[in-house]
Amino acid sequence: MSEETIYTPNPGKQLIRTVDGVDYQRIPIKTHLITKADRMEDVVLQYAGDKMQEGDILFISEKAVACTQSRAIPMEDIKPRKLAVTLSRYVTKTPAGIGLGIPETMEMALQECGTLRILFAAFCSVIGKLFHQRGWFYIVAGPKARGIDGPTEGTIPPYDHYVVLTPDDPNGTARKLDTALGHPVAIVDINDLGANILGFSQKEPTMDQLAKVLGDNPLGQSSESTPMGIIRKC
């Protein structure tokens, strides 16, 4: 690909972000609707293979990876227990999504993390609020709970009626995709509140550095159809 190619950011997003004095392009890549019928290796080769340059890092939405692992579950297939209904009422909703704020997502958190852990996380959340501290629930519950996505406005059908879990073995998956693509790969959970790197195939740059580069969510949060992108130093 020519170095003179002009890239376009998603609407309302910036193509370039400066971190620690270094400018990075975050180039969004549009794909077809990824489902469990896809192999992620084939997807990255099809859409990113001819765009990558030396030094580039491919970052992929954890939701896209999870969908290829059959970890996207129709709402109607989830039967929340009474505990899930009760706990979901106390979850703070954010502009980035409903999180565990509906019975179906809370039920999946109970299944993924275990009932005792979720109950302990809820207890810690209550204690945290007494000290005017937020976020203790997800710190205790862990990344599997934090990464569960429920249906939100603007989600592309049919996933507007699905609960999507965190991907299996994100570090191992990132390494497999690195081998297939021949470039570093990061699996990321990013929204309009920030970035969390779930898996990365290399040791450098650090996950914290990657999170800073992607902290404003260049992939968007709605119907952009860009579940992956390229990080490239300017």
ABEGO torsion letter per residue (X at the ends): XBAABBBBBBBGBBABBBBGGBBBBBBBBBBBBBBAABBAAAAAAAAAAAABBBGBBBBBBAAAAAAAAGABBBAAABBBBAAAAAAAAABBBBAAEAEAABAAAAAAAAAAAEAAAAAAAAAAAAAAAAAGBBGAAAAAAEAAAAABBBBBBGBBOAAAABBBBBBBGAAAAAAAAAAAAGBBBBBBBBBAAEBBBABBABAOBBAAAAAAAAAAGAAEABAAGBABBBBBBX
